[in-house]
């Protein structure tokens, strides 16, 4: 009998399709799971996906802002570098100009110092020459008086006579020197 029942049922029923009660219970469970997923899982997934999209967009915006800031900083750095180079060139040129001015001033001071030293030396030489001439006159005068006394045979003790003889002798010597220098 069981066999007959199974045979009858087997003929009515397609073995590939589940029984009606399995389909109904499975459908109820599927709908319940679908409702749970739709109510709880999908909103949380959408919320997580939206948060992730916002984070990515925020990151892209931050990256663009950082890129813009880096470009602005690079442009500012380039401008400051150009300004610093121009300032350095101006300072070098000013230093060159100042150096030339200082050099010219030092040369002028050296020339004035040299001129002063030469003037002092010439003054000293002239003073020594004058002192030598005075000393030489007195020496030559006394020698000339001694010689004249010996030649004349009389003593030239009179100061006026002696001075006149010395002056005449020195004048003759100077005239001889000038005549020799003129030849």
C-alpha positions as CSV (number, residue, x, y, z in Angstrom):
1,X,0.0,0.0,0.0
2,X,2.6,2.4,0.7
3,X,4.1,1.6,-2.5
4,X,0.9,2.2,-4.3
5,X,0.5,5.6,-2.5
6,X,4.0,6.6,-3.4
7,X,3.5,5.4,-7.0
8,X,0.3,7.4,-7.4
9,X,1.8,10.4,-5.9
10,X,5.0,10.1,-7.9
11,X,3.0,10.1,-11.0
12,X,1.1,13.3,-10.2
13,X,4.1,15.2,-8.9
14,X,7.2,16.5,-10.8
15,X,10.3,15.5,-8.9
16,X,12.0,18.7,-9.8
17,X,9.5,20.9,-8.1
18,X,9.3,21.0,-4.3
19,X,6.2,20.3,-2.4
20,X,3.6,23.1,-2.1
21,X,4.1,23.5,1.6
22,X,7.9,23.8,1.1
23,X,7.3,26.6,-1.4
24,X,4.9,28.4,1.0
25,X,7.2,28.2,4.0
26,X,10.3,29.1,2.0
27,X,8.5,32.0,0.4
28,X,7.4,33.3,3.9
29,X,11.0,33.0,5.2
30,X,12.3,34.7,2.0
31,X,10.0,37.6,2.3
32,X,10.8,38.0,6.0
33,X,14.5,38.0,5.2
34,X,13.9,40.4,2.3
35,X,12.1,42.8,4.7
36,X,14.9,42.5,7.3
37,X,17.5,43.2,4.7
38,X,15.5,46.1,3.1
39,X,14.8,47.7,6.5
40,X,18.1,47.1,8.4
41,X,20.9,46.1,6.1
42,X,20.3,48.3,2.9
43,X,20.0,51.6,4.8
44,X,23.2,50.8,6.8
45,X,25.0,49.9,3.6
46,X,23.8,53.0,1.9
47,X,24.8,55.1,4.9
48,X,28.3,53.4,4.9
49,X,28.7,53.9,1.1
50,X,27.6,57.5,1.4
51,X,30.1,58.2,4.2
52,X,32.8,56.5,2.2
53,X,31.8,58.6,-0.9
54,X,31.9,61.8,1.2
55,X,35.3,60.8,2.7
56,X,36.7,60.2,-0.8
57,X,35.2,63.5,-2.1
58,X,36.6,65.3,1.0
59,X,39.9,63.7,0.4
60,X,39.9,64.7,-3.2
61,X,38.9,68.3,-2.2
62,X,41.6,68.4,0.5
63,X,44.1,67.1,-2.1
64,X,43.1,69.8,-4.6
65,X,43.3,72.4,-1.8
66,X,46.7,71.1,-0.8
67,X,47.8,71.1,-4.5
68,X,46.6,74.7,-4.8
69,X,48.4,75.7,-1.6
70,X,51.6,74.0,-2.7
71,X,51.4,75.8,-6.1
72,X,50.8,79.1,-4.3
73,X,53.7,78.4,-1.9
74,X,56.0,77.4,-4.8
75,X,55.0,80.6,-6.6
76,X,55.7,82.7,-3.5
77,X,59.0,80.9,-2.9
78,X,60.0,81.6,-6.5
79,X,59.0,85.2,-6.2
80,X,61.0,85.5,-2.9
81,X,63.9,83.8,-4.4
82,X,63.9,86.2,-7.4
83,X,63.6,89.1,-5.0
84,X,66.5,87.8,-2.8
85,X,68.6,87.3,-5.9
86,X,67.9,90.9,-7.0
87,X,68.6,92.1,-3.5
88,X,71.9,90.2,-3.4
89,X,72.9,91.6,-6.8
90,X,72.1,95.1,-5.6
91,X,74.1,94.6,-2.4
92,X,77.0,93.2,-4.4
93,X,76.9,96.3,-6.7
94,X,76.6,98.6,-3.7
95,X,79.6,96.9,-2.1
96,X,81.6,97.2,-5.4
97,X,80.7,100.9,-5.5
98,X,81.6,101.4,-1.9
99,X,84.8,99.5,-2.3
100,X,85.8,101.7,-5.3
101,X,84.9,104.8,-3.3
102,X,87.0,103.6,-0.3
103,X,89.9,102.7,-2.7
104,X,89.7,106.1,-4.3
105,X,89.6,107.8,-0.9
106,X,92.6,105.7,0.4
107,X,94.5,106.5,-2.8
108,X,93.8,110.2,-2.3
109,X,94.9,110.0,1.4
110,X,98.0,108.2,0.3
111,X,98.8,110.8,-2.3
112,X,98.2,113.7,0.2
113,X,100.3,111.8,2.8
114,X,103.0,111.3,0.2
115,X,102.9,115.0,-0.8
116,X,103.1,116.0,2.8
117,X,106.0,113.7,3.4
118,X,107.8,115.0,0.3
119,X,107.1,118.6,1.4
120,X,108.4,117.9,4.9
121,X,111.4,116.2,3.4
122,X,112.0,119.2,1.0
123,X,111.7,121.6,3.9
124,X,114.1,119.5,6.0
125,X,116.5,119.3,3.1
126,X,116.3,123.0,2.5
127,X,116.8,123.7,6.3
128,X,119.8,121.3,6.3
129,X,121.2,122.9,3.1
130,X,120.8,126.3,4.7
131,X,122.5,125.1,7.8
132,X,125.2,123.5,5.7
133,X,125.7,126.7,3.7
134,X,125.9,128.8,6.9
135,X,128.3,126.3,8.4
136,X,130.3,126.1,5.1
137,X,130.4,129.9,4.9
138,X,131.8,130.2,8.3
139,X,134.3,127.4,7.6
140,X,135.2,128.7,4.2
141,X,135.3,132.2,5.6
142,X,137.7,131.3,8.3
143,X,139.9,129.3,5.8
144,X,139.7,132.2,3.3
145,X,140.8,134.6,6.0
146,X,143.6,132.4,7.0
147,X,144.7,132.0,3.4
148,X,144.3,135.7,2.6
149,X,146.2,136.6,5.7
150,X,149.0,134.3,4.6
151,X,149.0,135.7,1.0
152,X,148.7,139.3,2.0
153,X,150.9,139.0,4.9
154,X,148.8,141.0,7.2
155,X,146.3,140.0,9.7
156,X,142.7,140.4,8.8
157,X,141.3,140.8,12.2
158,X,139.0,143.6,11.4
159,X,135.5,142.0,11.1
160,X,134.4,144.4,8.4
161,X,137.4,143.6,6.2
162,X,137.2,140.0,6.9
163,X,133.5,139.8,6.0
164,X,134.1,141.7,2.8
165,X,136.9,139.4,1.8
166,X,134.8,136.3,2.6
167,X,131.8,137.6,0.7
168,X,133.9,138.4,-2.4
169,X,135.6,135.0,-2.2
170,X,132.2,133.2,-1.9
171,X,130.7,135.3,-4.7
172,X,133.7,134.3,-7.0
173,X,133.1,130.6,-6.1
174,X,129.4,130.8,-6.8
175,X,130.1,132.5,-10.1
176,X,132.6,129.8,-11.0
177,X,130.0,127.1,-10.2
178,X,127.3,128.8,-12.2
179,X,129.6,129.1,-15.2
180,X,130.5,125.4,-14.9
181,X,126.9,124.4,-14.6
182,X,125.9,126.6,-17.6
183,X,128.4,124.9,-19.9
